Structure formats: structure tokens, C-alpha cells
Amino acid sequence: MIRLSVLVLVVLLGYCQSSQALHARDTIADWLCAGEDERAVVADTLSVIAGQGLPDRDEKFFTDCVADVASNSRAYDRRIGDVAAGCMLTAQAVLLEQE
């Protein structure tokens, strides 16, 4: 298990050498490599586009949701925009269950 963790860390460190700006079409691995400022810009964009400006689908909602997905090593190849769509669907499903 430790070898796998070290391997994942080495791969991510090698992958994190990119200096391009973060976008919604980038992967969760890119999200993990980006700084907080870049993540905030993408999360703000997601709140406008995917969140449709809803007050409870703000930058923090998307930052927290994408970070939660990023904690799963099997999600590294997922696109940030796709994860954001999943965040919205999950939030909608929770609202529907509460009704």
C-alpha cells in the first residue's frame, strides 16, 4: 500500500510541472496540481455556468465538491467540468429526496 501511495505521489509530482492556467476541461489531477487562486477562478466560473448563479451553488460549493472527488485517486482522470455536473446532479437529487 505504501508503494502505491509513493507511486501516485511521484506520478502527480511529475505531472504537476505544467504551467498552463487551470480550466474546467482539465482533469482532477490538474486541479490537485493547481494553486488555490487558480482553483478559485475555476470554481467561480463553475458557479456561474454549472451553478447557474444559484446562491447555494457558489464558489465554495464547487471548491468543496471537486476537492471531495479529488480525494479519490480513481478520479484523477475525470474532467473538472464533468465532476461539477455530477456535483449539481447530486445536489439536485438530495433536494428531491427532501421534498
Backbone hydrogen bonds, N-H to C=O, Kabsch-Sander energy under -0.5 kcal/mol:
donor,donor_aa,acceptor,acceptor_aa,energy
5,S,1,M,-2.1
6,V,2,I,-2.5
7,L,3,R,-2.6
8,V,4,L,-2.6
9,L,5,S,-2.3
10,V,6,V,-2.6
11,V,7,L,-2.5
12,L,8,V,-2.6
13,L,9,L,-2.6
14,G,10,V,-2.3
15,Y,11,V,-2.2
16,C,12,L,-2.1
17,Q,14,G,-0.8
18,S,15,Y,-1.0
26,D,23,H,-1.6
28,I,78,R,-2.1
29,A,76,Y,-2.1
31,W,27,T,-1.9
32,L,28,I,-2.4
33,C,29,A,-1.4
34,A,30,D,-1.4
39,R,35,G,-2.2
40,A,36,E,-2.4
41,V,37,D,-1.9
42,V,38,E,-2.2
43,A,39,R,-2.9
44,D,40,A,-2.3
45,T,41,V,-2.1
46,L,42,V,-2.6
47,S,43,A,-2.0
48,V,44,D,-1.4
49,I,45,T,-2.7
50,A,46,L,-1.1
51,G,46,L,-2.5
53,G,47,S,-2.1
54,L,51,G,-2.5
57,R,54,L,-1.7
62,F,58,D,-1.9
63,T,59,E,-2.7
64,D,60,K,-2.8
65,C,61,F,-2.3
66,V,62,F,-2.6
67,A,63,T,-2.1
68,D,64,D,-2.1
69,V,65,C,-2.1
70,A,66,V,-2.6
71,S,67,A,-0.9
71,S,68,D,-0.6
72,N,69,V,-1.9
73,S,71,S,-0.7
75,A,72,N,-2.3
76,Y,73,S,-0.9
78,R,75,A,-1.9
80,I,26,D,-3.3
81,G,24,A,-3.2
83,V,79,R,-2.2
84,A,80,I,-2.5
85,A,81,G,-2.0
86,G,82,D,-2.0
87,C,83,V,-2.3
88,M,84,A,-2.2
89,L,85,A,-2.4
90,T,86,G,-2.5
91,A,87,C,-2.4
92,Q,88,M,-2.5
93,A,89,L,-2.5
94,V,90,T,-2.1
95,L,91,A,-2.0
96,L,92,Q,-2.5
97,E,93,A,-2.0
98,Q,94,V,-1.5
99,E,95,L,-0.7
99,E,96,L,-0.6
